[in-house]
Amino acid sequence: MALFQQTTEGRIGYSNGEIWKQHFENLYRSITLNSAQNDLLNKLRTLESVVKDSQNPLDYQITEEELQAKIQALQPGKASGPDGILNEMLKFSDHKFNIAILKLFNLVLNIGNFPDIWSKGIITPIFKNGNKFDPNSYRGICVSSNLGKLFCSILNSRLQNFLSEHKVLNKSQIGFTPQHRTTDHIYTLHTLINEHVHKNNNKIHSCFVDLKKAFDSIWHNGLFLKLIEKGVGGKTYDIIKTMYTNNKCAVKIGNMETDFFPQSRGVKQGCSLSPTLFNIYIDELAKSLEQSEIPGVTLSDTDIKCLLFADDVILLAPSKEALQQQLDHLQTFCQTWALTVSLEKTRIMVFQNRPRCQGNPHRFLLGSTDIEHTHSYTYLGLKITSTGNFNLAVNDLRDKGRRAFYAIKKSSKIDIPVRIWLKIFKSIIEPILLYGSEVWGPLVNQDFEKWDKHPIETLHTEICKSILRVHRNTPNNGCRAELGQFPLLIKIQKRAIKFYKHLKASDPNSYHYKALHLQEEQIERSPLSQLVLRLISSNSTRPQDRPQEIWTNQIIAKEKETYINYWTSTTKTQSKLQCYSDLNRQYTLAEYLTTVTDGKLRKTLTMYRLSGHSLAIETGRHRQTWLPREARLCRLCPHRQLETETHFLLQCSAYQDIRTKFFKQIKCKLQDFDSLSDQIKMQHVLGENSVSATEAARYVRACHSLRDEQHNNT
C-alpha cells in the first residue's frame, strides 16, 4: 500500500494513517529472545524476587524545594500531551496548586505505579531527509504528558545524583551527565593523538560506531535488569517498570489520530529520564570492555578502550589485532542487548602521521561484514581527521555557519534591524562557528593581524559586511567597529579559560582531567595551558595551582582593551580609514545604525563612513583606475580640488543647493553647527550625533544621488 497519494490539487497527501501506525508499531515491537537474553530474563526475575525491594535509595518523599526547582525550569511554548496540560499551567499556578501536585507526586511514588495517562504519547512524523515516500525518512516526534515529564525530571535528578555519588557508570560514558560536555571527549581524543601519534610516532586504530536507532531499540527487560544491578530498586524501580510496561503511542496525521499501540522497545521521547536510563543500559559495553584483556590506548596510568557520549561510541586500540577483538566484543554485546550497528555509518580510522595509509588497508569485520575505512569522520559534531589536524573541522564549521546565516537572511520577509541581526549572530551563528574551539582554538595563532585571515574570522567579517550592506572590500576592522563586534578570537580565549577551569575542577579519575595532567607534564605540549598562562601572565600565581583564582571576565576585559589599542593604532595608519578615524568614536555599536530606520539611508551613511564609496580619493586606489593622490580630483566643481569625503560633503559647490536645504534642518537641532570645525561637522554629517543622524543620512543620500546623476550624464 502506498504511503502517500497525489491529491487533485497536485499536493502530496496521506493515504492511510494505519500505514504510519504499522511503521511505528514495527519499530517498537518487542524482540524475539535468544538464549542469552532468556538467561538475562531469568536473572531479572530472580533479582526482582530477592533483591529489588531491599534496595530503595531513591524512595524518600519528594520535597517542595525539589518540585519548585523543576517547575521554575519548565520551558513555555511546549505542546501538551493527551491530558491537555500545558507547561504554562504548571509554571504560573499558585502555591496551593503546587501543593496539590506535590501530594499527587508523592502518592505516585508511595504506590509505585506510573499513571496510565502519563504513559500515553502522540507521535507526529517529521520528515528528515531522503525519500519522502519512505516512512524511514521520517522521525517520529512523540508528545506525552507535561505533568508526567515534570515528575520524571525529579526522578532523573535523584537518579543522576545516585549514579554520580556512587560512581556507578563507567568513566568512559559522559553523555548527558552533569558537569560534562562533548568537548571533554574531543579533548581526550586529541590528547591521545598528540601523545601516541605526533610524539611517539605510533598509530591508533579506531572505529567510530553508529548504533542504529539506539534510543528506540532499548530492550525493556534488559533495562530493568541493569537498574537492579546498579542498585535501583524499591518504588522507584516499580515506577520505571510500569512506565515502560504500560507505555502506549498513537500516530497523529493531520487532525486524526490512530488507535494506541504498545511501545515495547526504546526509551520515551522528550523525557529527561530517558538519556540517564540509556546510559545505564549501554554501560555494560564500557564495563565489559574495561574488564576484558583486550589492550587499549594508554593515557598516563589508564587504558582507554572506548569513549562513549550516550550512543556515540568510538573504539580505540593500539593495534589492528586489538581493534578486531574489540569489534568482536561489540558484536557479542549487541546480540545480547538487542542493539544493531549501522554499517552504513560506522567507519574505521587509523590515526597516524602520514595523511594516507600506504598500500591496502587492513580488513576489519563486524560479524562477517567488512567495515569501510575513512580519513575523516564527524565525531560529536566536529570533523576529525586521521592526522588529528583541525583544518577540515574549522572549514566545516565555517561552511555550516555561512549556510545558517544566509538561510535566515533568505527566509526573512522583512528588513531585520541591526540589533536583532547581532542577537541572531550571537545566539545562532556564533555557537556554530565556535563549536569545539576550546580544543582547536588554542592551536591557532593568537596574533590579531594573523587571526583576521582565519576562516572563522573571515566569515565573521563577511557577515558584518552583509549586515551593514557594504562592499566586501570594505576594511574588516572598520566593519567590526561599526557594529561593536570584537574579533571572535577573544570569544575563543574566553571559552578556553572556562574550559581550562572546568578541566581543573573535574574528577581526577576522569579521562579529560588525566589528559590535561599528561599535557602539563610538558607545558610546551599543552596549547591550552600555554594560552591560559599567557592571558593571566600579570598574575603572580600559576593557574595550574589555583584555577579558582582565574577571573575570566577581568582577563577578557583586558584583552578587549588590548585589541582596542591595536585597532586604534592600525586604523590611524590605514589611509582608506582616514575619514573613519577622524570620527573619533568609541568601540561600540554606532548609534545611527539603530536611529536611522530607513535601510537605504543607513547603507549610504555607512558607505561614506567606511570609505566604501566611489569618490575619486577611493577609486584612485584601485589597481585598474590608480592615480597618484594629488590627481584624484573632483570633476564637478571648477576648483579641481581633491575629492575627499570632506570636500564632497562640506565644500564642493556642486552640492551647495542641497547643502543649504539640509543644513537648515540640521541647524534646527544643532544650534552651533556653523561655528564648528570641518572635522566636527563631518562627525555630525556622518551620523555620530543620534539627534541629527536621520537628517544627516538624508543629506548624504541626496548628495550621493546627485553625484551619480551628474557622472552618468558626463
N, C-alpha and C positions, 0 to 999 in steps of 0.2 A: 504494500500500500504506500502511496506517495505521502511524503511528509507535508508537502505544500500543494496547493493548486493555484492555477492562474485565474484571477477574478476577471469579470467582464470589463472592469476599468483598467485592466492591464497590470494591476498590482499583484504581488505575491501574497497569498493568504494561507491561513492554517486550514488543513482539510479535516483533521480529526484529532481532538485532544487525547484520545486513547493512545495514539502513537507516542505522544510525549510521556504519558503515564507508563507505557510499556518500556520506553527507553530508560527512564529513571528507576523503574522497578527492577529492571535487569541490572542496572548499575549497583543498586543497593541490596541485591538478592543475597541471601545467606549462602555460605560456601559449602561445598561437599567436603567433608572432613577426610583427611588422610590418616594414616596410622599414628604419625607423630602428633597430629592435632587431637586425635582421640585420647592419646595418653595425657596431653595437657588438659583436656576437658575433665578427665577422671581426677587429675590432680586438683583442679579447681573445685570440684565437688567435695573432695576430701578437706581441703583448706577451709571451704565455706562452713562445713560442719564442725571443724575442730578449732580453727584459729580465728575466723572472721570476727566473732563477737567479743573476743578478748583483746582486740586492739582497736581502740576508738579515740585516737589523739585529737580528732577534729570535731568531736561531737558536743563541745561546750556551747552554751547558749549564745546566740547572736546578740551583740550589744547595739545600743542605739548609735554609738560612735561609728561602728562598722557600717551600719546602714546609711547613716548620714553622709559619710565619706563617699560611698558608692553612688548615692543619689546626686550629690554635687557633681560627680564626674560624668553623669549622663549627657549624651550629645543630643540636642534638639534636632528636629527635622528628619528623624528616622521613621521608617514605615512601622505600622503596628502589625502584630500577629493576629491569629484567629480571634483572640479575646478583645481586640479593638482598643487596647490600652496604649496610649502614646507616651513617649518619654516626658513630654511637657506636662502631662497629667501627674506624673510621679515627681518631677523636679520642682514644680511650682505648687505642690499641695501643701496644706498647713500641717502643723505639728501633730494634731490629732490623727490625721490620715496616716502620717508616718508611723505613729504608734500602732495603728491597726495593721499596717504592713509588717511591722516588726513581730507582732503576735502571730500573724499568718506564717511568716518565715520560720519562726521557732516551732510552730505547730508542725509544719512540714518536716523540720529537722528531727523533732521528737518522734514522729510517726515513722520516718524513714521511707517516705513514698513521694515520688515526684508527681505532681498533679497531671492528669491526662491532657488538659488544655494547654499546659506548658510544653507538652511533648509533641504537639502538632506543629507542622511547618508548612508554609505555602511556597512552592518553588516557581520562580519565573525564569524561563530560558533566555539567556542573553548571548547574542552572537559574539564569538571571539574572533575567529579567522577561518579561512578555508572555504569549503563547500557549504553554501547556505542551505542546501537541501539535505545535509547530513547532520543528524542530531548530535553527533560527536563534536561538531564545530561550535556547539553552544555550551556555555557554562550555566549551570543551574544556581540561581541566587535564591537562597531559602530564607524566609522571614518567619520568625516564631515570636512567642510572647515576650514583650519587653519586661514584664514583671518577672517572668521565669529567668530571663537573662540577668536581671538585677540580682536575683537570688544566687545564680551561678557565679556571678562576679565575686560575691562574698566567699563562696566555697573555694573559688580559684585562688584568692589571696591567701586563704588559710593553707591550701594545699601547696602553693609555692613556698610559703614560709617554712612549712614542714619539710619539704624536699631540700631546701637550702640549709636549714638548721642542721639536719641530719646527714647532709651531703649524700643524698640518695642517688642522684643522677651522676652518670659518668661525666668527668670534666671535659670530655670532647664534645658534649652536647651543650650548646649555649643558646639555641633558638628560643625566642620568646621567654627568656628567663630574666629576672630583674638584674640590673647593673651590667647587662651585656649588650653588645651591638655587633652588627655584621663585620665592622672593621676590625674587631678583635681577631677573628679567624683569618681575615685577609692579612693582617699584620703578622700573625703567627706563620702563615704560609710564606710570606715574603721573607721573614727571618730565616726560615728553613732553607729557602732557595739561596739566600746570601751565604749562609754558613756552609752548606754542603756542595752547592754548585759553583758559586763565584769564588769562595775562599778555598775550598778543598778540591775543586775540580772533579767532583763526583756527580752522579746522576740521582735524581729522584724519580721513581716510576710511580705514576699516579693514575687513578681512574675517577673521573667525575661521573657520579652515578645519578641518574634521573629515575626516581621511583614513580611509576605511572599511577596518577590519581591517588597518591598515598593517603591523604586525609579521608578520601571517600572509600578506602579499602580496608580500614581497620576492622579486624575480626573481633566482635564484641566480647565473646567468651575469653579470648586471649587477653583483651584489655582488662577484664575483671580479674583474671589470674595475676596479671602484673601488678594491679592495685594492691591485692592482698600480699603479694610477695614484697612490695615496697613498704608495707606496714599500714596501709589504709584499710580500715575495717569499720565495724560499727554501723551507725545510722548513715554516716556519710557514704560509705560503700553501698548501702541499700538504696540511697537516693540516686547515686550514679547508675546503679544497675537498673532500677525501674525507669530512669530517664531514657536509657538506651533500649531496654527490653520493650517498652511501650511506644517508642518513637515512630511517628507516622507522618507521611507527607502527602500533599496533593499538588498537582501542577495547575498553575493559573495561566489560561490562554485568553487574552483579551479580558472580557468581563466574566468569563466562565471558569469554573474550577472542576477538575476531575474528582473522582472518588479518592478517599485516602487509602494509602497502601503502606505497608510496614517498611521502615528503613532498617534493614537487618545488618548493614555494614556501614562503616565510616563514622566519623565524629560529627557533631552538629555544627552547621554553618552559623557564623555570627555569634557563637557562644564563647565567652572569654575562657571558659574551662577547657575548650577543645584543644588548643595548642599544648597545654600542660599535659592533658591525657595522651596526646600523640607522643610527646617526649617520653613519657613513662613507657609507652608501648614499644617505641623503637630503641629504647635504652639497652635492650638485650643485645643489639648488634654491637654497640661500642663495648659493652661489658664482656661479651664473649670473645671479641677480637683481642681485647686487652689481656684476657686470661689465657689466650692461646699462646703457643710457642712461635707463632709467625713473627718474624722480625719487623720492626717499624723504623721510622726515621728518628734519630736521636735529637733531642733538644735538652742540652745540659744533662741532667740525670734522668730524663724521661724518654720513653719510647713512644712516639706518636704513630699510631696505625690508621687513624681516621680522624676527620674533623666533621662534626655534624652541626648544622643550623636548621633545626626542625627536619624537613625532608630533603634538605640539600646535603648530600654526602660526598666526601672525597676520600678515597683510599690512598694511603701513602706508604711506599715501600722502598727499601734501599736497592732492591734488585728485581729483575723481571720474574725470577722464580718466586720471590716473596709476594709480589703483586698477584701472581696467578693463584697462589694459596689463599690470599685474601678474597679473590673473586670466587673461588670455590666455597669459601666460608659464607660469603654473601649469598650465593645461590642456595645453600642449605638453609640459611636464615629466612630467606624469602619464601621458600617452600613450606617451612614450618609455621611461619607467622602470616601467611596469606597475602604477601606483598608481591608486586610484579615490577621488574626493572624494564624501563622503556629503552630498548636497544637502539631505537632511532635517535635518541638524545644523549645516550651515555657514550663517553669518549675516553680513550687512553691518551695521556700526555706524558712525555718524558722530559723533565726539566733538565737542561744541560746548557753548557756554554755555547755550543755550536747551534746556530739558528735552525738547522735542519738535520734530521737523522741521516747517517750515511748508510747506503745500502737499503735492503728490505727491512721494514720494521718487524719487530718480534710479534708473533701471533698470540693474542690473548683471547681466552674463551670464557664466556659465561654459560655454563652448561655445555652445549655443543655448538654455540653460536659465536662467531667472531665479533669482536668489538673494534670499531673503527678508531684509528689514530687521528689526532689533531694537533695543530701547533698553537691554537688559541681556543679559549673557552670562557664564556661569561659565567663567572663564579660569584654568587651573591651580588649580582648586579654590576660587577666590574670585569672587564675583559682581561683575562690572564693569558700571558704568552709563555712558550716553553723556555724562553731565556730569562723570564722574570722581569722583562722590561715593561714599563707602563706607558710607552708612547702610543701604542694601539688603544689602550684604555682611555687615555686623555682625548685622543681624536674621536673616539666613540662617544664620550661624554659631550664633547663639543657638538657633534652632529645631532645627538638627542636634544640638547638644549636649543639648537637652531630650529629643529623641526617643531619643538614645542612652542617656541616664540612665534614663528610665522604661522603656525596653525591657529594660535589665539588671535593674531593680527588679521588673518584671513577671515575668520569666523565672526569677527566683530562687525556689527552693523552700524555702530556709532563712532564718533570721534572720542576715543578714550582720553580723559585728562591725563596730564603728565604725572601727577602724583599717583594716580591709580596704576599707570604703567610701571612706576617704580615699585609699587606694592606687589604687582603681579610678578615683576622680575625677582624681587626678594623672596616671595613665598613659593613660587613655582619654578622659575628658570634657575635661580642660583643653587637650590638644593640639587638639581640635576647636574649642573656643571661641577660642583664641588664634592660630589659623592666620592667617598674614599680618599679625599685629599689629606686626611690625617696620615695616610700611609704614603701616597705618591707626592704630596705637597712638599715635604722636607727634602725631597730629592731634586727639586727644581732650583735653578739659580735664583737667589733671593734679591738680586740687584733689580731695582725698579726699571731701569732702562732696558735690560735684557728681558725682564718679565713682560714688557709691553709687546713682545713678539711671540709670546707663548700662545698656543692655540686657544686656551680658555679665555685669556685676556683679549685676544683679537676678536672673539665673538662678543665679549662684553662691550668693547668699544663699538662694534658693529651695531649692537642693539641700542647703545646710547645714541648713535647717529640716526638710527631709524626712528627712535622716539622724538629726537629733535628735528627730523626731516631735513638733514643736511647731507651734503655730498660725502662720499666715502673717503675722499682725500682731505677732509677737514681734520685738523690735528687732534690726536687722541686725547691729549691732556687738557685741551680746551673743552672738548665734548663732555668728558667726565666731570670737569669742574662746574660746567653749567648745571649739571644735574646733582652736584654734590656727591658724586659717586667716587669712592676711593678704589684703587686697583684691587681686584679680588685676591691678590697676594696677601693683603692684610687680613682678609677673612680666613684664608688658609692658615696663616700664622695663629690666629685666634683658635681655630679648630685644633691645630696641632698642640697648643698649650693645654687645652681642655682634655685632649686625648691622652697626653702625657700624664696629667694629674689623675685621669681615670685609670691608666695602667698602674701607676704607683699605688693607688688605693685598692687595687684588685686583690683577690685571694692569692697569696704567694704560691699556691699549688696550681693556679690556673695556667694554661698554656701561654696566654698573652703576657702574663707577668713574667714568666720564665723567659719568654722571647726578649723582652726588654732587658732583663738582667743579663742575658747572654750578650746582647749587643753592647751593653755598657761595660762589659769586661774589657773591650777595646773601644773607647769612646769615639775614635775616628771612624769606626764602622757603624756608628749609630747616628744617622742623619737627624732623626727626631730629637735625640738628646742634644746634639750639637746646635740645632736650631733653637731649642728652648734655652740653652746656655747663652747663646748669643743675645737672645731677646731680653734676658734678665742680667746681662753682664754687669750692670751697675749695682746689682745686689752683692752683698758680702758673703752670702751663704750659697752653697752649691744646691741646685734644685733637686738633685738626687737625694740629698739628706733631708730636706724639709719641703716636700711638694706642697704642703698646705699653706706655705708662706708665699707661694707664687700668686700674685694679684693680677689675674688675667686682664681685667678691664684697664688697669693702670698701664700695663705694658703695651696694650693695643693703643691706648690714647697717646702714648709716647711715640709709637710707630706712625700714627697718623700725623703727629707734629713733624716727625722726620720727613714724611712724604710731602707735607705742605711746604716745608722749607725747600725740598728738592724741586717741587712743582713751581714755586715762586722763582727760583733761580733759573730753571730751564725755560720758563715762559718768557722771561725778560730777554733771553738770548735768541729766541725764535722770532725772526723778522716777520714771519707770517702772523704771529700773535701779538704784534706791537700794539694794535688798537685794543685788543682784549686786555693786555697787560695794563694799559692806561686807564681801564675801568676801575682798577684798584679795588677789586671786590674780594669778599670773604669766600672761603671754600665751602660753599653751601648751595642748595638749590636756588637758582636765580628766581627772584620773586615774579618777574614778568611772565614766567612760564605758567604761573597759576592765575595771575591777574588778567592777562590778555587771553581771552577765551576763544577768539577767532583764530582757527588753526593757520590760515594763510597769513594773517598779520604776524602771528607768532613766529612762523617759519621765516618770513622776511627779516624780522628783527634778529633772529638767531644767525642768519646768513651773514649779516653785516657785523655782528658782534664777533663772530669767529672767522671773519675774512673768507667766507665761502661764497663770495660774490664774483662778479665779472668786471670790477673796476680795473683800470689799467695797472694799478700797483700790484694786483694779483695776477692778472693774465700775463703780465710781463715776466713772471717767474716760470711759466710753463715752458717745457722743452721746445715745443713747436712754435711758440709765439714769443720766445725770450727776447727781452730788451734790457739794456742797462737801466738801472733805477732812474737815472736822470732823464731817460727818454720815455718813461711811462706817463704820458701827458694826457690831460683831459681834452677830448675832441669837441666838446660842446660849448666851451667858453673862449672868448678872444684872448685871454691872458696866458693860455697854454701852460698852466701850472700842473704840478704832479697831481694825478688823480688818486689822491688818498681818501680814506673814509672821512677825514675832517674836511677836506676840500669839497667833497661831494655833498655832505650834509650841512655844512655851515657856511661855505664861502662861494661856491660856484654860482655865477649869475644866472645860469640857465634854469635854475630851480628857485629863483627869487620869489616868483608869484606864489608858488606852493609854500615856500618858507614863511612868507608874510601871513598866509592864511592859517597855517597850522601853529606857528609860533604864538599867534594871538591866543589860541586855545590853551597852549602850554603855559603862557604867562598868567592866565587866569588862576592857575593852580600853583605857579611858582613866581611870586611877585618880583624877585630879584634876578630873574633869568638873564636879562640884558647885561647885568653887571658882572656876570660870571666869566671866568676864563674859558677859552675854547675847550680845554681838557675837561673841565667840569661840565660845560654844556654838552659835550659828547656823552658823558655819563648819563645825563638826563635824556638826551635824544635817543640813546641806545637802551633805554628802559630800565636803568638802575634805580630810578625812583618809582615805586609802585603807584604813587598817586597819579603820575602823569604817563605811566607806561603805555596805556592804550592809545592815547593821543600821539605819543611818540611813535608807536608802531604804525599808526595810520599815516603819519608824515613820511616815515622811511619807505613805506609801501608806495605812496604817491610818487616820491622821487624815483624810486626803482622803476615804476611803470613808465614814467615819462622818459627816463633814460633808455629803456628798452625800445620804446616807440621811436625815439629820435635816432637810435643806432640802426633800427630796422629800415628807416627811411633814407639812410645815407649809404 
